[in-house]
């Protein structure tokens, strides 16, 4: 089992979801987040005052998958999120030692679904 954590541009969420759905990956958690990488933020003027915005809006996707869905999920995220510009995001793949479905008490691969 793996936990895939991806940071993407907010406007790319629908295309990422569509790509994941075509690959039979339906379960995910989405959270608003702030961060910056190579793009290093931008300058904005608010009521005549120059403001440097260093933390940009991103979305954090968390997807727990069985081993046979790892590559499909990664490929779906990349295809849906890629624009070719700096700031497209990052994907992290972590080992997931245990998963428990609260409703039924199932554990492991069965709990992920």
Secondary structure, 3 states (H helix, E strand, C coil): CEEEEEEECHHHHHHHHHHHHHCCCCCCEEEEEEECCCCCCEEEEECCEEEEECCEEEEEEEEEECHHHHHHHHHHHHHHHCCCCCCCEEEEEEECCCCECCCCCCECHHHHC
